[in-house]
Amino acid sequence: MNYTVISDKITPLQLKHAARCICDAQSIAIITHQNPDGDAMGSSLGMRFFLQALGKTNVTNIVPTSFPDFLAWLPGVNEAIQYEQQPEAAVQALREADLVICTDLAEAGRVAALSPILAERFSAYAQSSEGSDSSEGSENSECSENSENSECSPKSSLLIIDHHLSSVCSGHPEQIAFPDSASASELVFRLAWQFARSSRAVVEPLSSHSRAIVGSRPDFSDILTPEFATCIYTGMMTDTGNFSYNSCEPEMYNIVATLLTTGIDKDAIYDRVFNAYSADRMRLIGYCLYHKMKLFPEYHAALITLNRKEMYRFNAKSGDMEGIVNMPLQIKDVYYSVFMREDKIPPHQQEEAKGAKVKAKISFRSQGNRPVNILAREVFRGGGHMNASGGEFFGSVDEAAAKFIETMSRYLQKD
């Protein structure tokens, strides 16, 4: 297979950092964000299959909150530890891992109740010699076999693979963060591909244990299994709305073509993800569009809100509200769409919520050169891509909606 049509996007510094962390780790925990979507699950599970191809056997996937039913079929998903079901096991795996890998995640606060523990890892990494290294030529870039304070020291190794803007990654260029990439799953693919093709010089010097792994690492064809390809394709597909947005980069389709060489059935994957909802979800969508959608023609915007009572009425489950935010964009001259749903305040946010009983979880979408990430960041404690972002508001969805209406004139384009 000729893979030369896929460029080396990950920098030598990023590749060296990832290789050292992975090769020196005996135990690895992979964690993604709360309320995981297809890209979160696809990138984290795909990363697991990549690591297993390298001979890593002590690898744990951690999911902070439950994932949608339509992702329950993904390869390896049954081996993932869900914090809500196995809190002690999740905490232990995260605390004791030699290396923590964050996929589709670059902020410690986005893992629900596990946030304080992940924050400890972020802090340990920042204080280590590894966290302070931003130069390939630095003396600190060498991982000495005998140095207790080396960059590969246990309990401080951290690898971030994300496609969102992050202050953490901007301060540490060795972390794999590309906001111009459509999905974290694509970046996991690129890491695996470049790692398999890299020379030993890229990851030297290493401990003797690591050199053995690097010296015998598999070809990319050994990594590119149907299981790996299924996870990566699912993540890429879902984070682009089946390649309907954030998907104009030609090389993305070279990656898709490579994944399809494994024999995976992309049509079957689509069917399992997008055609596996309940009748309750269909009724909920009808209710949202007929009763709950408000249009603001002057700003070419649509807003849908759901409170907890309404979600209970339609027996809404995790994942049932996926994609609702995109639907108003099918209306002519609607270029902004906002969807707000009410949720309980989790224990780890009680103090921060300052007495609020509920919070609004918010999704923003837009079309063309109309950013929503600035609004999400400055008003709703969130962020994301220019055309797809998220945020939250401590209070009811009605209060959050009022805040949006109050501020939209500053962030939405009239023309």
Residue pairs with C-beta under 8 A, 6 or more apart in sequence:
1 221
1 258
1 261
3 193
3 197
3 220
3 258
5 251
5 254
6 190
6 193
6 251
6 254
6 255
6 258
7 251
8 194
9 178
9 181
9 187
9 190
10 18
10 176
10 187
10 190
10 191
10 194
11 173
12 136
12 202
13 134
13 135
13 136
13 173
13 174
14 173
14 174
14 175
14 176
15 191
15 194
15 195
15 198
15 202
15 203
16 136
16 141
16 174
16 202
16 203
17 130
17 159
17 174
17 175
18 159
18 176
18 191
18 195
19 195
19 198
19 202
19 203
19 214
20 143
20 151
20 152
20 203
20 206
20 210
21 99
21 101
21 152
21 157
21 158
21 159
22 28
22 51
22 54
22 56
22 99
22 159
22 195
23 54
23 203
23 206
23 209
23 210
23 213
23 214
24 98
24 99
24 143
24 152
24 157
24 206
24 207
24 209
24 210
25 56
25 97
25 98
25 99
25 157
26 58
26 98
27 58
27 59
27 60
27 96
27 97
27 98
27 99
28 51
28 56
28 58
28 59
28 60
28 97
28 98
28 99
28 100
28 101
29 59
29 60
29 62
29 93
29 94
29 97
29 99
29 100
29 101
30 44
30 47
30 48
30 51
30 59
30 60
30 61
30 62
30 100
30 101
30 102
30 103
31 44
31 61
31 62
31 63
31 64
31 94
31 100
31 101
31 102
31 103
31 105
31 111
31 114
31 118
32 40
32 41
32 43
32 44
32 62
32 63
32 64
32 102
32 103
32 104
32 105
33 40
33 64
33 104
33 105
33 110
33 111
34 64
34 65
34 110
34 111
34 112
35 65
35 318
35 361
36 44
36 63
36 64
36 65
36 67
36 71
36 104
37 68
37 238
37 239
37 322
38 71
38 234
38 235
38 237
38 238
38 239
38 273
39 104
39 183
39 184
39 185
39 235
39 236
39 238
39 239
40 67
40 103
40 104
40 105
40 184
40 235
41 63
41 67
41 71
41 74
41 77
41 231
41 234
41 235
42 74
42 183
42 185
42 231
42 232
42 233
42 234
42 235
42 236
42 238
43 103
43 104
43 161
43 183
43 184
43 185
43 187
43 188
43 231
43 232
43 235
44 61
44 63
44 80
44 103
44 104
45 61
45 74
45 75
45 76
45 77
45 80
45 231
46 185
46 188
46 189
46 228
46 231
46 232
46 235
47 101
47 103
47 161
47 188
48 59
48 61
48 76
49 75
49 76
49 223
49 225
49 227
49 228
49 231
50 188
50 191
50 192
50 223
50 228
51 59
52 59
53 192
53 218
53 222
53 223
53 225
53 228
54 213
54 217
54 218
55 213
55 216
60 81
60 93
60 97
61 76
61 79
61 80
61 81
62 80
62 81
62 83
62 90
62 93
62 94
62 114
63 80
63 81
63 82
63 83
64 83
64 90
64 111
64 112
64 113
64 114
65 82
65 83
65 84
65 112
65 318
66 82
66 84
66 318
67 77
67 82
67 318
67 319
68 317
68 318
68 319
68 320
68 322
69 276
69 317
69 318
69 319
70 272
70 273
70 274
70 276
70 277
70 319
70 322
71 77
71 234
71 273
71 319
73 272
74 230
74 231
74 234
75 226
75 227
75 230
75 231
76 227
76 231
81 89
81 90
81 93
82 90
83 90
83 91
83 112
83 113
83 114
87 113
90 114
91 114
91 117
94 100
94 114
94 117
94 118
94 121
95 117
98 154
98 155
98 157
99 157
99 158
99 159
100 118
100 121
100 157
100 158
100 159
101 158
101 159
101 160
101 161
102 118
102 158
102 159
102 160
102 161
102 162
103 161
103 162
103 184
103 188
104 161
104 162
104 163
104 164
104 183
104 184
104 185
104 235
105 111
105 160
105 162
105 184
106 160
106 162
106 164
106 166
106 168
106 169
106 175
106 177
107 166
107 168
108 115
108 118
108 119
108 121
108 122
109 115
109 119
111 118
112 346
112 348
113 346
113 347
113 348
115 348
116 348
121 155
121 156
121 158
122 158
122 168
124 155
124 156
125 131
125 156
125 157
125 158
126 132
127 156
128 149
128 151
128 153
128 156
129 140
129 149
129 150
129 151
130 140
130 150
130 151
130 152
130 153
130 156
130 157
130 158
130 174
131 156
131 158
131 172
132 140
133 140
133 141
133 151
133 174
134 172
134 173
134 174
135 141
140 151
141 151
142 205
143 150
143 151
143 152
143 205
143 206
143 207
143 210
144 150
144 205
145 207
145 208
147 153
151 157
152 207
158 175
159 175
159 176
160 166
160 168
160 169
160 175
160 176
160 177
161 176
161 177
161 184
161 187
161 188
161 191
162 169
162 175
162 176
162 177
162 184
162 187
163 177
163 178
163 179
163 180
163 181
163 182
163 183
163 184
163 186
163 187
163 385
164 177
164 179
164 383
164 384
164 385
165 179
165 373
165 383
165 384
166 177
168 175
169 175
169 177
170 177
176 187
176 191
178 187
179 385
180 249
181 187
182 236
182 239
182 240
182 246
182 247
182 249
182 252
183 235
183 236
183 239
183 240
184 235
184 239
185 231
185 232
185 233
185 234
185 235
185 236
185 239
186 232
186 235
186 236
186 252
186 255
188 232
188 235
189 232
189 255
189 259
190 255
192 220
192 223
192 224
192 228
193 220
193 223
195 217
196 217
196 218
196 219
196 220
196 223
197 220
200 211
200 214
200 215
203 210
203 214
204 211
206 214
224 258
224 259
224 261
224 262
225 262
226 262
226 263
226 264
228 262
229 259
229 260
229 262
229 264
230 264
230 269
232 255
232 259
233 256
233 259
233 260
233 264
233 266
233 269
234 269
234 273
236 243
236 252
236 255
236 256
237 243
237 266
237 269
237 270
237 273
238 273
239 246
240 246
240 247
241 323
241 326
242 270
242 274
243 252
245 367
245 387
245 388
246 385
246 387
246 388
256 266
260 266
274 323
277 320
278 315
278 317
278 320
280 314
280 315
280 316
280 317
280 320
281 314
281 316
281 320
283 314
284 311
284 314
284 316
284 320
284 321
285 324
285 327
287 310
287 314
288 304
288 306
288 324
288 327
289 304
289 327
289 328
292 304
292 305
292 306
292 310
293 302
293 303
293 304
293 328
294 302
294 303
294 304
295 301
295 302
295 328
295 331
295 334
296 302
296 303
296 405
296 408
297 333
298 414
299 336
299 408
299 409
299 412
299 413
299 414
300 333
300 334
300 335
300 336
300 412
300 413
300 414
301 334
301 335
301 336
301 337
301 338
301 408
301 412
302 328
302 329
302 331
302 334
302 336
302 337
302 338
303 337
303 338
303 339
303 340
303 401
303 404
303 405
304 324
304 325
304 328
304 337
304 338
304 339
304 340
305 339
305 340
305 341
305 360
305 397
305 398
305 400
305 401
306 316
306 321
306 340
306 341
306 342
306 397
307 342
307 396
307 397
307 398
308 342
308 343
308 344
308 358
311 321
311 341
311 342
314 320
321 339
321 341
324 339
325 337
325 338
325 339
325 363
325 364
325 365
326 337
326 365
327 337
328 334
328 337
329 335
329 337
329 365
329 367
335 366
335 367
335 368
335 370
335 413
336 364
336 365
336 366
336 370
336 372
336 412
337 364
337 365
337 366
338 362
338 363
338 364
338 365
338 404
339 362
339 363
340 360
340 361
340 362
340 363
340 393
340 397
340 400
340 401
340 404
341 360
341 361
341 397
342 358
342 359
342 360
342 361
342 396
342 397
343 358
343 359
343 360
343 361
344 358
344 359
345 353
345 356
345 357
345 358
345 359
345 394
349 359
349 394
352 394
353 359
353 394
354 394
356 394
356 395
358 395
358 396
359 392
359 393
359 394
359 395
360 392
360 393
360 395
360 396
360 397
360 399
360 400
361 390
361 392
362 376
362 380
362 382
362 390
362 391
362 392
362 393
362 400
363 389
363 390
364 372
364 373
364 375
364 376
364 384
364 388
364 389
364 390
364 391
365 372
365 387
365 388
366 372
366 386
366 387
366 388
367 387
368 387
369 386
370 386
370 387
370 412
370 413
371 386
371 387
372 384
372 386
372 387
372 388
372 389
372 411
373 383
373 384
373 385
373 386
373 389
374 411
375 389
375 407
375 408
375 411
375 412
376 382
376 383
376 384
376 389
376 390
376 391
377 383
377 389
377 391
378 411
379 391
379 403
379 404
379 407
379 411
380 391
380 392
380 393
380 400
380 403
381 391
381 392
381 393
382 389
382 390
382 391
382 392
383 389
383 390
383 391
384 390
393 399
393 400
393 403
